[in-house]
Amino acid sequence: MKTDTQIQRDVLAELKWEPSVNAAQIGVEVKEGIVTLEGKVSSYSEKWDAERAAQRVSGVKALAIKLDVALPGSSQRDDADIAHSAANVLAWMTYLPDDSVEVVVEKGWITLSGEVDWDYQKQAALGAVRHLMGVTGVSNQIVIKPRVLLSAVKSEIESALKRRAHMDADKILVAIKDADVTLTGTAHSLSERDSARHAAWGTPGVRNVVDHIVVI
């Protein structure tokens, strides 16, 4: 089991290894496996990449993000320009039905809303706008349209977990109520917990996933 000092060292190394992140501007504190990232980044996409880098490190149980997005002058844009760019990039996406996602921008912060059929469409919309110049943050409020769950949905999720050889699928428990899935049990890392959540979201008919998996 890693000590907090080892986790801190590994997170710092992972941040330095990530080319899209200026690690010199980010401080890392660790207490009982919970990692806090502090400092300033020059774009929302850099903030996102810093979070993903920290999550890749084994032993990290949770993240607390205290990173401020400080846009350089050359990257600042008014809200109307950002909204126009976001609407255009979403309109060109083959993943999304026409007019399924709405965009609101306030002080550089994008809020996405609307309804889609699948979680991958929701995540694709987020991925399309988070790299736009001038964006300081994104709230993804897109919802998944309710669909009739098949009787086999529970076994489909469990089968997806077992296909991921690096995971001990027997330690992940799946419960279903209506179109909502609740995951409980234990995982060895944040990446394993993410894999379980993605397996649940990738099952047809799932509207919501509640993640109660504990990283040990």
Secondary structure as GFF3:
##gff-version 3
##sequence-region A 1 216
A	DSSP	alpha_helix	4	17	.	.	.	ID=ss1
A	DSSP	three_ten_helix	23	25	.	.	.	ID=ss2
A	DSSP	beta_strand	26	31	.	.	.	ID=ss3
A	DSSP	beta_strand	34	41	.	.	.	ID=ss4
A	DSSP	alpha_helix	44	55	.	.	.	ID=ss5
A	DSSP	beta_strand	62	69	.	.	.	ID=ss6
A	DSSP	three_ten_helix	73	75	.	.	.	ID=ss7
A	DSSP	alpha_helix	79	91	.	.	.	ID=ss8
A	DSSP	beta_strand	101	106	.	.	.	ID=ss9
A	DSSP	beta_strand	109	116	.	.	.	ID=ss10
A	DSSP	alpha_helix	119	129	.	.	.	ID=ss11
A	DSSP	beta_strand	137	140	.	.	.	ID=ss12
A	DSSP	beta_strand	143	144	.	.	.	ID=ss13
A	DSSP	alpha_helix	153	163	.	.	.	ID=ss14
A	DSSP	three_ten_helix	169	171	.	.	.	ID=ss15
A	DSSP	beta_strand	172	177	.	.	.	ID=ss16
A	DSSP	beta_strand	180	187	.	.	.	ID=ss17
A	DSSP	alpha_helix	190	201	.	.	.	ID=ss18
A	DSSP	beta_strand	208	215	.	.	.	ID=ss19
###
